[in-house]
Amino acid sequence: MMTYGWAILIIVIIAAILYSLGIFTPSRSVSTVSTGLAPFTINGQACTDNGFEISILLGGLPGLSGQATIINASIVSESGMNGTSIISSSPGAINSGYSKTLTFSSTCSTPGSTYNAEIRIWYSYNNGALGSTLSSSSGSVEGFAAASVSSNNLPANIKNYSQITIDNAQALSTPSPFQQMINVSSSVYSAYANLTGKYSFQNIEFFNTTSDTVIDSWLERYTPNYAIFWIKLPNGVPANKAITDVAMGFASKTTKIFNASNVGEAPTLSQTYAKYDNGQNVFYFYDNFNGTTLNGTKWSSSSYGTASYQLSNNLTLAESAAYSAIALFSKQTFSTPLIFNAIGFYYSSNGGIPPAGMAVSLTNTLPSSACGDNVPVNESYSLDQGGSTVYLTTQNSNCGGLNSYNQAAPSSPASIGVGWNATGHELAVISNTQEAISDSTNTFSPYYLSVWAASGGYLDTAIYQYVFAQAYPPNAVMPTATFGAVQ
């Protein structure tokens, strides 16, 4: 039973690690692949004209051993490299749950080209009563070659970096510019990233390895396991192509490089509200509702019955009478396919029974009172967070609503979004998880963005912390970001 229990524990640990790296994400396409090599897992690799490096993570070993010593490693066969090689030096001992980097002299000369290699690792470990045991492990890797980065040309303050391959496996190019989501594992980069409270990840920025210029980035949130960044790619990602000229850079852990210009974070993450918020430089549309006055260049308002809005480093939409509604509509219209997201809280006098709560909409006309408290009116797609359910409501020009989608609601604060690409190609987005919707009711472009609260027969309040509009990914599939070994 002890042996089986240990085996199950190892499986759980490895599964957790893979999940934190995004390996088990259902929509994830794979651009960098590794197989075999147990008890090691490759959690980063990079092949440039300077050499090939892999970062290996040690799992569990027989005999309850928690440490292995790397003796040697070699590339026994390859394609896309300049030949086989062995590691330049042994990294020595490695503990279970920790990583070491193996460096080979094999190179890749053409950035963006594919490579694959068969790798063998020789190692020893203490196998309990059997004593010291010599073993080996074999596996394969493949990926895209990246451009090398000169340490003399790194952005100011950057000490280490990990090159990123962003792979668009779809037959459609992304829009330009394109907001790419980057999921960063806390455990993998704990030796480099600042993980201290309100300063978490503030020593990270992204840069272009060709021009050595900083890429606009915005940290949306972080947990003990991961952080979600958005980076703005000015030229997007071509169809069926991968770009390899992006890197994640680390300053020293005591250096804070956020600046509210090209490197920043969500308004609620800083000790002073919105101190480092640069969302307006990353997204197509953004507002953090900072201060106490509505930005009249961004929004117009509309209400029905008795309802109002208020700002205080957030936006509150509230009804003071039943069957009332209040909504804000963007003054700017959009023709580019977008996903409109909102993050906030919701309250209701009826405990949040739908249609209470916060909602986001894309609509082709500004509202009138013809549809009462069903706002926005005419052709629209609305994602309505109310109670324990999220509804996607398709509303036509006759004020009729069709609930074409519903799903369990996230806990408050809620993160919801709705996207439109073309008729029959819509998205519901809940906590960054996308689900494609096919609805042929409405055809509209250009359109407005809207946030609102509608009460039905109850008094409801929706509080929005911030909203942002991102580009609609090709076929609703976000390109994959995979990381090279830290240099």
Buried (B, 14 or more C-beta within 10 A) or exposed (E): EEEEEBEEEBEEBBEEBBBBBBEEEEEBEEBBEBEBBEBBBBBBBBBBBBBBBBBBBBBBBBBEBBBBBBBEBBBEEBEBBBEBBBBEEBBEBBEBBBBBBBBBBBBBEEBBBBBBBBBBBBBBBBBEEEEEBEBEBEBBBBBBBBBBBEEEEBBEBBBBBBBBBBBBBBEBBBBEBBBBBBBBBBBBBEEBBBBEEEBBBBBBBBBBBEEBEBBBBBBBBBEEEBBBBBBBBEEBBEEEBBBBBBBBBBBEBEBBBBEBEBBBBBBBBBEEBBBBBBBBBBBBBBBBBBEEEBBEEBBBBBBBBBBEBEBEBBBBBBBEEBBBBBBBBBBBEBEEBBBBBBBBBBBBBBEBBBBBBBBBBBBBBBBEEEBBBBBBBBBBBBBBBBBEBBBBBBBBBEEEBEEBBBBEBBEBBBBBBBBBBEBEBBBBBBEBEBBBBEBEBBEBBEBBBBBBBBBBEBBBBBBBBBBBBBBBBBEBBBBBBBBBBBB
